[in-house]
Amino acid sequence: MPEDDTRDTPNVLVIYTDDQPQEWVGCYGGDVLTPNIDRLAEEGVRFDRYYASSPVCSPSRYSALSGRYASRSRRFQGDCPPGSHPNIGWSPGIRGEPHNVAATLSENGYTTGIVGKWHQGIDAETEDIDPDADGRDPDVAETIESNYRTYVEEIEACGFDEARSIFTRNVFGFGLPESMEYHNMEWVTQGALEFIEENQDDPFFLYMAPTLPHDPWERGQLEADPRITPSGYLDEPPDVQPPRENVLERVENSERATREPGEAELAGFMTEEKVQVGRAFASWLDDGVGAVLDRLDELGLAEDTLVIFTSDHGNRGKFTCYDGGARQPCIARWPGVIEPGTTCDDLVSNVDLAPTIFDVLGIDPPADYHVDGRSFAPLLTGEGSYER
C-alpha cells in the first residue's frame, strides 16, 4: 500500500459534486474550464467506466456514504414495503442506519467532517419560515440560525464529528426565504479549508459535497450576495477562492468553453444560455476544488491524502440507467501510491467507494455492517486484482 514517505493512516477527501455529467469536466473532453479537476487526473487516475448505482441525488449519496445499494435503506423500505411498486426517488438516506463510512472511520480514530449538500433526510422539527420573508430581519435571521443548528446536530448524530457549511438539500425548497435560495461555493470551500486546517495533525475524513453544478442554471446565481447562506447572512463574504464575478467572464473569453453545445448538453430541457451558465458553474466549482488542493499543498498534506473526485449523477438521463445519468466522472489522486496520468477502464461504482476507503485504511467494518460494494483499491495501488 503506501510507500515509506507516506503516512500509514492517510487522510481521505471525497469531493461529491451535484448533477455533474462527464461533459462538464475538461479531462473527459468537456468544453469547460476545470483546470484544477483536470490537475487531479494529471496527478492520479481517471476512471472511464464509473457508474452511479442509483442516479438520483439521495440514493446516490446513500450508496457513497454506506457502500450499500439504495434499496437497503430503511427509509426506502418504509416508503416501499414488500408488495408495493418501488420507486427509488428521494427516500433513501442514512438517518437511522446503524453504520456508514463516517461513523465507522470515527470509531477507528479518524476525525470525520462534512461540508456542503446533505440530502439524506432531516427528522427533527424546525420552524416554518414565510417564503416572502426577509432573511435580514432579526426575527427571521434568528429562526434561520436556529433551524440551521438543528440540521447540523442531526447530521453530526449520523457519525460526522463536524458538519459545516451545510445545505440540507438543493438550494431551493428547503425552508429558506426565496430571496436566499442561492448557491454559495465560497462558503462550502471555506468550511472545507477550516476543517482541514483544524485537523491537519491527525487523520481525517472529509466529505465535501458542493451544490454545484446543479440547477437553477441562471446568471443571477453568480450575481447574488455572497454573504447569503443557509445559516443566514454572513458578516463578510468568504475570501477563499477567485471572485465569482469573473467566472462568467473567464468562460465567455474562452474559445473552448464557448463552443456550440452538442445534442448531449442540450438534452434535458437545456438551452444554449443554460449550458453556458452550467459550464460557468463547473468553473465556479473548480475554483473551490483548486483552493482545497492548494491548501493541502501548503500544509504539506498532499502526499498523505487520498482525494476522490466524483458526482452523484448526470443532469440528463437522471432517474434512468442511461449513460447521461448514470455514467459519471471519477478521479483519484494519492501521490506516491497512484501512478500519475493513468486511466482505468474497469467497471466501478459509487457503491464501491466505502469498501475501497476501508481497504485503503486497513479498517475492518463491524461484523453486522453489510457492504454491497467491492474495494477497487488494487486499481489505485497496482497491487493484486480487482473483481466484481
N, C-alpha and C positions, 0 to 999 in steps of 0.2 A: 504494500500500500504506500503510505507516504515515504519519501526519501529522508535521509538523515537531516536535511536542512529545513524540514517542515515539522510542525508540531504533531504529536501523536493524536491530539484531540483538536482537529481543525474547527474553525468556525464554519457555519453554514448560512449562506444568504440565498433565499429563494425569492426571486422577483417574478410575481404572478400578475401579468397585466390583464386588461379588461377588453374583450372583443377585438383582439389584435390579430388580423389574418397575416399569413406569411408575406403577402404583397405589401404590407406596411412595415417591413423590415428590410433594410438595404442589402444585407448579406445574403438574403434569399432572392435577390434580383428585383426587389421592390423599388419603385420610383419615389423614394423617400430619403430624407436626410436623417440617418440614425448612426452617426459615426461611433458613438460610444458602445452601442449594442453590437455594431459590426466589429469593434475592437475586441469584444468578448470572443467572437468567433475566430478572429485572427490569433488570439492567445489561448484558445481552447478547442472544443469540438462542437460542430454543428450537426444536430440530428435532423435528417431529412424525411424521416418517416415516424414522426412523433404524433400521437393522436390523443385527443380528449375522449375518455371513455363515455362521457355523457356531455355533449357540447351545449350546455346551458350553464349560466353563472353559478348558481348554488350547488348543483350536483358535481360540477367540475371541481369546485373548491373543496367540497366534501371529500372527493376521492384523493385530491392532492394532499389534504391535511390528515387523512386517515389511512390511505393505502387500500381502501375498500371500494367496491362498486356502490354507486349511489342507492341501489335497491336495498342495501343492507341498513340504510339509515332508519333509525327508529321513527323519526318524524315522517319519512316517506311511508313506512309500513303502517303508521297510524292513519295517514290520509288515504292509503290504497291497500286496505286489508285483503286477505285472500278471497278470491271470488269476484273482486271488483275489477273495473277496467283501469289498468295502471297508466299513469302519465307522469313521467319524471320531469316535472317542471321546476318550481322553486321550493319544493317541500324539503329535500334532503338538507340536513345540517348536523353539525357535531354537538349541538347543545344536547345535554343529557346522555351522551355516549360515554362509555367507561374509559375509552382510550383514544388517543390521537397522537400525532407526531410531536406536537409541542409539549403535551403533558408527559409523554414518555421521555423526551430529552430533558425536561425539567427534573424529572425523578432521577436522572442519571448525571446530574451536576451541571447541566447547561442552563444558562440564563436565556429564557425564550421571550421573544418580542414579536409584536405585530404592529404594522403601520399601514394605513390605507383602508381598503374595502373589506368588510367582514362578510356580509351576505350569507350568514349561517343561522340567522334567526335570533331574535331577542324575545325572551319570555316575560320579562318584568314589565310592569305597567309604568307608563310615562304620561306626562300631562300633555293634553292636546294643545296645539298652537294654531291660531287662525292663519290660513294661507295668506291673507292680506296683511298680516301683522308686520310691524317694522322691527327688525331684529336689533335696532339700536335703541329701542325703547327699553328703559331699565328693567321694567317688569318682564317684558318678553325675553330680554337677554338673560335674566335670572332663570327663567323656565328652560331656555335652550341649554344653559350651562348645567342645570340640574338633570335634565334628560340625558345629556352627554355623559355625565358622571355615571349614571345608571348603565348606559351602554358599555362603558369601559369596565365597570365592575362585572357585568355579565360575561364579557369576553375573557377577562382575566380568570374568571371562575372555570373556564374551559381548559386551563392549563398554560395560558400565557402569563409569564411573570410580569410583563409590562405591555400595555396597549396604549398607543399614542396615535394622534392624527387620524382618528377613526371616522370612516364613512360606514354607517351600518349596512347600506346597500347602494343603489345608484344615487347619483347626485340629486335626483328628483324623486318626490313621492315618499319621503320617509319622515315627514313631520316638521320640516323647517318651513318658514315663510317662503313663498315662491320667489321673493326677491333675493333669497340666499341659496338658490339651487344652482350652484356653480362648482366646477372642478377647481381644485387648488393643489396643483402638482408641487408647488414650492413648499406647502405645509406638510405634505406627505414626505418629501425629501428631508425637510428639517427634522421630522420625527425620526427618520432612519439615521440621520447623522448624529443626533443626540444619543440614540440608543447605542450606536457603535462606539462613540467616544466614551460613554459612561461604563461600557462593559468591555473595553479593549484589553483588559488584563486577564480576562478569564474566557473560557469557551462560550460562545453564544450562538443561538439560532435566531435568525431574523426573517420573518415572513413579510416581505414588502409587497403590498398589493395596490398599485396605483389604480385610480378610477379611469384613467386614460388607456386607450383612445376611444372609449365607449361614447355613444351619442349623449346629448344633442350636439351634432356637428354644426355649430353656429359660431360665427366670429365673435359674438358677444361673450362667449365663454372666455376667450383670451383677453377681452377688454374689460372684464369685471374687476371690481375692487379686490386686490389680492389679500385683503385682510379678512374676507368672508370665509368662515369655516363652519363645520357642523357644531363646533363648540361655542360659536358666537363670533363676534368681530374681534380680531386681534388688535392690540395697541399699535403694532407696527407690522408691515408686511415682511414675510421671511425673505432674507437676502442670502440665499444659499446656492443659487444656480443662475445662469444667464437670464436677464429680464424677459418676461413673457411678451413684452411689447414688440420685440424684434423677431419673434418666432415666425410670424406670417411673412415679414419682410425677407427673412432668410430663405424661406420656402419659395416665395414668389420670385426671388432673384436667382433661383437655382434652375439650371436647364433640366436637370434630372427630375426634380420634384414637380415641375410644371408640365411634364409630358402629358399628352391627352390620355385620360384614363381608358382602359380597355373594358370589355364587357364584364370581366370578373369584378372589377372595382365598382362598376355602375349597377351591378346586381343588388338586389335587396333594397329597393326604393332609394338608391343613392342618385344624386345629381352631381354634375361636374363641380358645382360650388361646394357641396358636402364632401366630395372626395378631396378637394383642395384643403378644406378645414381639417378633415380626418388625417391627411398627410401632415398637416401642421401639428395636430395633436401628437402624432408619432414623434415628431421632433421635440415637442414640449416634454414629452415623456422621456425621450433620450437625454435631454439636458439633465433631468433628475438622476437618471442612471449614471451619467457621467460624473455628477457631483459625488455620488456614493462611491464609485470606483476610485475617484481621485482621493477621497478621504481614507480609503483602505490603504492606498499607496503612501499617503502622508504619515499614517500611523504605523507603517511597516507591517500591515496585516494581510497584504495581498497574497503572499505565499502561504499563509496559514488559513486561507478562507476558500472554501468551495462555493462558487457562485453558480446558481442555476437560473437561467432566464427562460420564461415561457409565458403562455397566456391561457386563459380559461377556455376560449373557443374563438372562432372567427365571426365576423359580422355579416356573413352571407351563408346561408345553409344552417344557421343556428336552429337548434331543436331537431336537426337531422344528422344522418351519418355521411352526408356528402362531404367531400374534402373541404369545401368552403367554410364549413362549420367545425369539422372535427380535426382536420389536419393543421397542426399548429407549429409555430417556431419553437425550437428548444435548443438552447446553447448552454454548455457547461464549461467553466474555467477553474482550474486548480493548478497554478504554476508549480512546476517540478514533478507533477504527477500526470496531468493530462498533456499529451503532445500537442503543441500549438498548431493551429491551422488545419486541423483534421476534420473530416466529415464522416458521418456514420449512416449507413442505410438500414441498420437493424430496426425492426418494428418495436417501438417502445411507446409507453403511455403515461398519462398523468397518475394513474393508479400505481405506477412503479416508483414514484418519487419517494414516498415514505420508506419502503423497504430498502431502497438504494441508500438513503441517508443513514438508516440504521446500520446497514452493512459497512459503509464507509467509516462510520464512527465506532464500529465494533460493539454495538449495543444490541442486546437481545430483548425484543419486546416481551411483555408479560405473556405467560403461557396461555391466557384466555383472550389474547388480542388476536383476532382472526385478521390476517392480511391477505388480500386477493392478489396484489401486485407481486412482481418479481424484481429483485435487485438487478439493475444494469451497471453496477459498479465495475464489473470486468471490462465494460466498454469504455470506462473512464481511465482505468489503470493499465489496460492492456494485458491484464493477468487473467488467465483462465478463460472459460467460455460462458456465453450467455444464452440461455434457452427460455423460450416462453413456456 
